[in-house]
Amino acid sequence: AVVSTQSTGGGFLSRSADVGGSMSRATLVQNLKSGNYKNIIVMCGAGISTSAGIPDFRSPSAGLYFKLQKYNLPYPEAVFDGAYFKKNPLPFYSLCRELYPSKLTPTTTHKFFTLLKNKGCLKRVYTQNIDALEFLAGLSQDEVIEAHGSFQRSYCTNKSCGKTYTLEWLKREMFSPETNDGVPKCEDCNSVVRPDIVLFGESLPHKFHSNLSADFSACDLLIVLGTSLTVSPFNTLVGRTNPGVPRVYINKTKPGKASGMAAWLLSLSMDINFSRDEDIFLQGYCDDIVTELCNEVGWDEELENIVVQTME
């Protein structure tokens, strides 16, 4: 069934589209309420953080293309290229200053992840995001696998030094361009400091690959939120669940269709659909759908009472 409802984000979105016959939204709610899921894996992308003021770099509305023009880059994607960063990190940090919010606060969806942890049913969160909001919401390093790294950690690029820094330090230095010529510098050796993120042309973290087999073998519910599932190898993870394991997809648009900057920069064409009998597609804004589900399960008060950190 597809039910239209008005989302708090504005406009009308489909509240839910239950795909297939053996799994439904009602079944999902009942199983969550009964505690039948013990090893839930969450996969998430930029769509869960837009309500926190963090722009989706893949969204045309972010105006990223126009922001890039003034940096005189050899090619637009150079701003996110690891090799180009080594030559000139200033465009990267200049763009970060423009797009990074002055205040970081986890969203309702991030609080939902912490609620799953408190319920003892969260196996792991696999995130494409680099904003570190999962940690501000109360998850630990062990509970989160950042496929593309994170601003949570940063380090000196001088290998003979390698001093590490916190998100608080990096944010302070990023927004103090008058003291460092626009690029954070190591306090010990004055070399460039960079966030521990995966730029174009760089390998994904070892932690991403080393946990996949055990995690997805144990997974008894996969929840995918706020990602169009167009970036490989992250999108291939949805196929790692055992046969019959329910998969819930929560997003504004259907999976597997790239658009905007991502399609242009990366020539994305991966097509992934959620059409198994055990799949459910709940279409809408992540915070809205998560709130609805928690209301239906009876977790609404616990969700509201999750305490998060805010970084200014």
Secondary structure, DSSP 8 states (H G I E B T S, - for coil): -EEEEE-TTSSEEEEEE--SSS--HHHHHHHHHHT--SSEEEEE-GGGTGGGT---TT-GGG-HHHHHHTT--SSGGGGGBHHHHHH--HHHHHHHHHHS-SSB---HHHHHHHHHHHTT-EEEEEE---S-HHHHTT--GGGEEETTEEEEEEEES-TTT--EEEHHHHHHHHT-HHHHTTS-B-TTT--BEEEEE--BT----HHHHHTHHHHHHH-SEEEEES--S-STTGGGGGGGS-TT--EEEEESS-TT---HHHHHHH---------STTEEEEES-HHHHHHHHHHHHT-HHHHHT-----B-
